Amino acid sequence: MSMQSKPSIVFVHGLWADGSCFGKVIPALQAEGYEVVAAQHSLDTLRGDVATVTRTLRRVSAPAILVGHSYGGTVITAAGTDERVAGLVYIAALAPDDGETSQGQQSQFPVTDIFSHIDIADGRVWMLPKGVACFAGDLSEAEQKVVWATHAAPAADLFNQKAEGTAWKSKPSWYIVAKNDRTVQPELQRFVAKRMGGAPRSTRSTAATSPCSRTPAS
């Protein structure tokens, strides 16, 4: 492990997104001297996404902090067992326990608005245009149009897949709750934050589920 004064930061995106969704927060962190990279995983398989994040960890200095948004929380829960990871940050994210799937965790709570605006076709889950307001309602209308035009559709069975490892049980973890989230149920967020062993790190209100796309001051 290097003697660097600040940890590296690896961002892990969720559904219908890619690493560029963190584009508004990365420059601010770089300006403060952090080494930052966003993983570009395919949303094809959970194991494949975990492997991509693990490869990404090899491209930055250790120790590293993994930051997962939405489904990205499931990915960092498994990838975070890597010895280079010093801690995890969950942003309005899933955080499965041993043997639990993303879908199994979500099924314990009321269905959120976004799932009324999807289309399952060709083995993928596509977001319909009206779903963007649920997914990224904080953004301007122009930005929302770009989100829809560039959204990455996950494999239809992605949420039913499992991966080994539950890093939040053994490593320092923080949780940011988006209490007006229309994609990941806020009740679920509060539940997993409490299960990690403490109160949510923040309960700042957000209009939707795009805190990673907001400017740091917003």
Kinemage of the C-alpha trace (Angstrom):
@kinemage 1
@onewidth
@group {chain A} dominant
@subgroup {mainchain}
@vectorlist {calphas} color= white
{ca met a 1} P 0.000 0.000 0.000
{ca ser a 2} L 1.364 3.398 -0.956
{ca met a 3} L 1.865 6.257 1.492
{ca gln a 4} L -0.316 8.693 -0.461
{ca ser a 5} L -2.063 11.291 1.696
{ca lys a 6} L -5.480 10.896 0.052
{ca pro a 7} L -7.220 7.724 -1.099
{ca ser a 8} L -8.033 7.150 -4.719
{ca ile a 9} L -11.706 7.198 -5.645
{ca val a 10} L -13.375 4.742 -8.013
{ca phe a 11} L -16.946 5.524 -9.060
{ca val a 12} L -19.339 2.704 -10.002
{ca his a 13} L -22.481 3.614 -11.943
{ca gly a 14} L -25.928 2.059 -11.863
{ca leu a 15} L -28.531 1.120 -14.467
{ca trp a 16} L -29.182 3.214 -17.576
{ca ala a 17} L -25.878 5.023 -17.061
{ca asp a 18} L -22.137 4.864 -17.602
{ca gly a 19} L -19.144 6.416 -15.916
{ca ser a 20} L -19.835 9.823 -17.423
{ca cys a 21} L -22.770 10.298 -15.002
{ca phe a 22} L -20.159 11.347 -12.430
{ca gly a 23} L -18.805 14.045 -14.746
{ca lys a 24} L -19.962 16.932 -12.549
{ca val a 25} L -18.291 15.694 -9.363
{ca ile a 26} L -15.025 14.295 -10.748
{ca pro a 27} L -13.420 17.679 -11.584
{ca ala a 28} L -14.079 19.014 -8.077
{ca leu a 29} L -12.430 15.963 -6.514
{ca gln a 30} L -9.480 16.163 -8.887
{ca ala a 31} L -9.051 19.825 -7.960
{ca glu a 32} L -8.724 18.743 -4.339
{ca gly a 33} L -5.928 16.357 -5.238
{ca tyr a 34} L -7.772 13.056 -5.457
{ca glu a 35} L -6.933 10.428 -8.050
{ca val a 36} L -10.331 9.607 -9.559
{ca val a 37} L -11.582 7.149 -12.158
{ca ala a 38} L -15.042 5.898 -13.107
{ca ala a 39} L -15.496 2.243 -14.009
{ca gln a 40} L -17.154 1.517 -17.352
{ca his a 41} L -18.963 -1.772 -16.763
{ca ser a 42} L -21.342 -3.283 -19.265
{ca leu a 43} L -24.461 -4.161 -17.206
{ca asp a 44} L -24.435 -7.574 -18.902
{ca thr a 45} L -23.685 -9.730 -15.857
{ca leu a 46} L -23.052 -8.931 -12.199
{ca arg a 47} L -19.885 -11.028 -12.115
{ca gly a 48} L -18.637 -9.245 -15.222
{ca asp a 49} L -19.345 -5.848 -13.681
{ca val a 50} L -17.508 -6.825 -10.490
{ca ala a 51} L -14.551 -7.994 -12.595
{ca thr a 52} L -14.490 -4.666 -14.438
{ca val a 53} L -14.389 -2.725 -11.175
{ca thr a 54} L -11.625 -4.975 -9.881
{ca arg a 55} L -9.593 -4.282 -13.029
{ca thr a 56} L -10.245 -0.569 -12.597
{ca leu a 57} L -8.878 -0.716 -9.053
{ca arg a 58} L -5.566 -1.877 -10.524
{ca arg a 59} L -5.318 1.399 -12.468
{ca val a 60} L -5.280 3.642 -9.379
{ca ser a 61} L -3.120 3.875 -6.287
{ca ala a 62} L -4.148 2.073 -3.124
{ca pro a 63} L -5.867 2.601 -0.794
{ca ala a 64} L -9.053 3.303 -2.734
{ca ile a 65} L -12.621 4.245 -1.871
{ca leu a 66} L -15.386 2.674 -3.957
{ca val a 67} L -18.424 4.877 -4.580
{ca gly a 68} L -21.508 3.099 -5.911
{ca his a 69} L -24.758 4.662 -7.110
{ca ser a 70} L -28.023 2.666 -7.363
{ca tyr a 71} L -27.180 -0.812 -8.766
{ca gly a 72} L -23.538 0.222 -8.407
{ca gly a 73} L -24.009 -0.470 -4.706
{ca thr a 74} L -24.520 -4.146 -5.482
{ca val a 75} L -21.308 -4.120 -7.513
{ca ile a 76} L -19.158 -2.451 -4.851
{ca thr a 77} L -20.557 -4.773 -2.183
{ca ala a 78} L -18.798 -7.633 -3.973
{ca ala a 79} L -15.829 -5.781 -5.490
{ca gly a 80} L -15.106 -4.041 -2.195
{ca thr a 81} L -13.635 -7.195 -0.686
{ca asp a 82} L -10.512 -6.488 -2.764
{ca glu a 83} L -7.528 -5.717 -0.512
{ca arg a 84} L -6.962 -2.359 -2.231
{ca val a 85} L -10.336 -1.048 -1.015
{ca ala a 86} L -10.260 0.920 2.253
{ca gly a 87} L -13.923 1.898 2.375
{ca leu a 88} L -17.213 2.173 0.513
{ca val a 89} L -19.678 4.999 -0.149
{ca tyr a 90} L -23.229 4.136 -1.164
{ca ile a 91} L -25.237 6.829 -2.965
{ca ala a 92} L -28.956 5.962 -3.009
{ca ala a 93} L -27.768 2.436 -3.620
{ca leu a 94} L -28.580 -1.216 -3.205
{ca ala a 95} L -26.439 -3.149 -0.725
{ca pro a 96} L -27.268 -6.865 -0.694
{ca asp a 97} L -26.411 -9.171 2.176
{ca asp a 98} L -24.944 -12.676 1.767
{ca gly a 99} L -27.108 -14.720 -0.580
{ca glu a 100} L -29.346 -11.748 -1.385
{ca thr a 101} L -29.928 -10.426 -4.904
{ca ser a 102} L -30.680 -6.903 -6.049
{ca gln a 103} L -34.190 -7.992 -6.995
{ca gly a 104} L -34.727 -9.825 -3.723
{ca gln a 105} L -33.791 -6.694 -1.824
{ca gln a 106} L -36.050 -4.449 -3.910
{ca ser a 107} L -39.002 -6.839 -3.648
{ca gln a 108} L -39.205 -6.176 0.092
{ca phe a 109} L -40.273 -2.569 -0.528
{ca pro a 110} L -42.891 -0.721 -2.609
{ca val a 111} L -42.157 -0.493 -6.334
{ca thr a 112} L -40.842 2.909 -7.398
{ca asp a 113} L -42.132 5.085 -10.241
{ca ile a 114} L -39.376 4.298 -12.720
{ca phe a 115} L -40.629 0.749 -13.230
{ca ser a 116} L -43.833 2.073 -14.788
{ca his a 117} L -41.693 3.518 -17.571
{ca ile a 118} L -39.594 0.624 -18.850
{ca asp a 119} L -39.768 -1.752 -21.792
{ca ile a 120} L -38.194 -5.214 -21.733
{ca ala a 121} L -37.098 -6.197 -25.227
{ca asp a 122} L -34.215 -8.134 -26.792
{ca gly a 123} L -33.131 -9.327 -23.359
{ca arg a 124} L -32.579 -5.780 -22.060
{ca val a 125} L -34.482 -3.333 -19.842
{ca trp a 126} L -34.992 -0.088 -21.739
{ca met a 127} L -36.020 3.172 -20.097
{ca leu a 128} L -38.895 4.926 -21.844
{ca pro a 129} L -38.631 8.713 -22.399
{ca lys a 130} L -41.110 9.498 -19.607
{ca gly a 131} L -38.944 7.529 -17.198
{ca val a 132} L -36.132 10.069 -17.295
{ca ala a 133} L -38.043 12.370 -14.939
{ca cys a 134} L -38.020 9.543 -12.371
{ca phe a 135} L -34.392 8.684 -13.008
{ca ala a 136} L -32.805 12.134 -13.354
{ca gly a 137} L -35.475 14.665 -12.529
{ca asp a 138} L -32.963 17.058 -10.965
{ca leu a 139} L -31.426 17.805 -14.347
{ca ser a 140} L -32.488 20.382 -16.907
{ca glu a 141} L -34.812 19.353 -19.727
{ca ala a 142} L -31.933 19.429 -22.189
{ca glu a 143} L -29.771 17.255 -19.926
{ca gln a 144} L -32.630 14.807 -19.423
{ca lys a 145} L -32.923 14.379 -23.195
{ca val a 146} L -29.226 13.510 -23.339
{ca val a 147} L -29.645 11.019 -20.484
{ca trp a 148} L -32.366 9.208 -22.405
{ca ala a 149} L -30.471 9.326 -25.708
{ca thr a 150} L -27.377 7.791 -24.133
{ca his a 151} L -28.863 5.447 -21.521
{ca ala a 152} L -27.341 1.979 -21.240
{ca ala a 153} L -29.966 -0.774 -21.012
{ca pro a 154} L -29.045 -3.548 -18.550
{ca ala a 155} L -29.566 -7.263 -19.089
{ca ala a 156} L -33.095 -8.272 -18.124
{ca asp a 157} L -31.906 -10.804 -15.532
{ca leu a 158} L -29.152 -8.639 -14.006
{ca phe a 159} L -31.006 -8.026 -10.741
{ca asn a 160} L -31.484 -11.763 -10.178
{ca gln a 161} L -27.778 -12.556 -10.330
{ca lys a 162} L -25.485 -13.101 -7.341
{ca ala a 163} L -21.833 -12.404 -6.663
{ca glu a 164} L -19.732 -13.463 -3.691
{ca gly a 165} L -18.602 -10.964 -1.075
{ca thr a 166} L -20.262 -8.517 1.318
{ca ala a 167} L -17.695 -5.766 1.828
{ca trp a 168} L -19.884 -3.486 3.955
{ca lys a 169} L -19.725 -6.086 6.721
{ca ser a 170} L -15.964 -5.782 7.091
{ca lys a 171} L -14.963 -2.321 5.809
{ca pro a 172} L -15.907 1.245 6.763
{ca ser a 173} L -19.037 2.232 4.832
{ca trp a 174} L -21.077 5.414 4.428
{ca tyr a 175} L -24.524 5.891 2.956
{ca ile a 176} L -26.202 8.913 1.312
{ca val a 177} L -30.010 8.680 1.261
{ca ala a 178} L -31.947 10.414 -1.529
{ca lys a 179} L -35.201 10.746 0.344
{ca asn a 180} L -37.314 11.734 -2.685
{ca asp a 181} L -35.831 9.019 -4.902
{ca arg a 182} L -38.158 7.613 -7.558
{ca thr a 183} L -35.828 4.799 -8.651
{ca val a 184} L -34.397 3.167 -5.513
{ca gln a 185} L -37.051 3.125 -2.805
{ca pro a 186} L -36.054 5.533 0.036
{ca glu a 187} L -37.382 3.028 2.584
{ca leu a 188} L -34.922 0.509 1.172
{ca gln a 189} L -32.133 3.065 1.389
{ca arg a 190} L -32.813 3.789 5.048
{ca phe a 191} L -33.058 0.071 5.796
{ca val a 192} L -29.694 -0.827 4.282
{ca ala a 193} L -28.020 2.240 5.816
{ca lys a 194} L -29.226 1.148 9.253
{ca arg a 195} L -28.234 -2.463 8.569
{ca met a 196} L -24.688 -1.317 7.882
{ca gly a 197} L -24.513 -0.302 11.514
{ca gly a 198} L -25.423 3.347 11.773
{ca ala a 199} L -27.685 6.187 10.789
{ca pro a 200} L -27.549 7.447 7.191
{ca arg a 201} L -24.563 9.684 6.545
{ca ser a 202} L -26.860 12.254 4.953
{ca thr a 203} L -30.580 12.615 4.407
{ca arg a 204} L -30.442 15.635 2.102
{ca ser a 205} L -33.487 15.795 -0.142
{ca thr a 206} L -33.038 15.208 -3.847
{ca ala a 207} L -35.812 15.402 -6.402
{ca ala a 208} L -34.895 12.142 -8.057
{ca thr a 209} L -32.024 9.684 -8.144
{ca ser a 210} L -29.255 11.671 -9.781
{ca pro a 211} L -27.171 12.998 -6.875
{ca cys a 212} L -24.081 11.831 -8.746
{ca ser a 213} L -25.055 14.097 -11.677
{ca arg a 214} L -25.521 17.194 -9.565
{ca thr a 215} L -22.845 19.813 -9.146
{ca pro a 216} L -21.053 19.490 -5.766
{ca ala a 217} L -22.646 22.694 -4.431
{ca ser a 218} L -26.219 21.704 -5.308
